[in-house]
Amino acid sequence: MKSLPEMEARLEKLATAIKETEARLPAHSVKPPVMMELLELEDAYEMLAQEIRSHRAGLTETSGK
């Protein structure tokens, strides 16, 4: 399992990649490959954010005992 700082660093990189991909989206006629890339990045971001929340919850539970 990756450490919390490693996961947080990856989350920041994903957030940056999402912003860059959104900037590439045209106002009209969105290209399917760009949209698919954005959706994949958002999915990866959400999964990693959930993993971080779970990791933090586990740290809270073990430190409280």
C-alpha positions as CSV (number, residue, x, y, z in Angstrom):
1,M,0.0,0.0,0.0
2,K,1.2,3.5,-0.8
3,S,1.8,6.0,2.0
4,L,-0.6,8.8,2.6
5,P,1.8,11.5,1.3
6,E,2.3,9.5,-1.9
7,M,-1.4,9.2,-2.4
8,E,-2.0,12.9,-1.7
9,A,0.8,13.8,-4.2
10,R,-0.9,11.6,-6.8
11,L,-4.3,13.2,-6.1
12,E,-2.8,16.7,-6.7
13,K,-1.3,15.4,-10.0
14,L,-4.7,14.1,-11.0
15,A,-6.4,17.4,-10.1
16,T,-3.9,19.2,-12.3
17,A,-4.5,16.8,-15.2
18,I,-8.2,17.2,-14.9
19,K,-7.9,21.0,-15.1
20,E,-5.6,20.8,-18.1
21,T,-8.0,18.4,-19.8
22,E,-11.0,20.6,-19.1
23,A,-9.1,23.5,-20.6
24,R,-8.7,21.5,-23.8
25,L,-12.4,20.9,-24.1
26,P,-13.9,23.2,-26.8
27,A,-17.1,25.0,-26.1
28,H,-18.9,23.1,-28.8
29,S,-18.3,19.7,-30.5
30,V,-16.5,18.0,-27.7
31,K,-14.2,15.3,-29.1
32,P,-14.9,11.9,-27.7
33,P,-11.2,11.0,-26.9
34,V,-10.8,14.1,-24.8
35,M,-14.1,13.5,-23.0
36,M,-13.1,9.9,-22.3
37,E,-9.7,11.0,-21.0
38,L,-11.5,13.5,-18.7
39,L,-13.9,10.8,-17.4
40,E,-11.1,8.4,-16.7
41,L,-9.1,11.1,-14.8
42,E,-12.2,12.0,-12.8
43,D,-12.8,8.3,-11.9
44,A,-9.2,7.8,-10.9
45,Y,-9.4,11.0,-8.7
46,E,-12.6,9.8,-7.0
47,M,-11.2,6.3,-6.3
48,L,-8.0,7.7,-4.9
49,A,-9.8,10.3,-2.8
50,Q,-12.0,7.5,-1.3
51,E,-8.8,5.5,-0.6
52,I,-7.3,8.5,1.2
53,R,-10.5,9.0,3.3
54,S,-10.5,5.3,4.2
55,H,-6.8,5.4,5.1
56,R,-7.3,8.5,7.3
57,A,-10.3,6.9,9.0
58,G,-8.2,3.9,9.7
59,L,-5.5,6.0,11.2
60,T,-8.1,7.8,13.4
61,E,-9.5,4.5,14.7
62,T,-6.1,3.1,15.5
63,S,-4.8,6.2,17.2
64,G,-8.0,6.5,19.3
65,K,-7.5,3.0,20.9
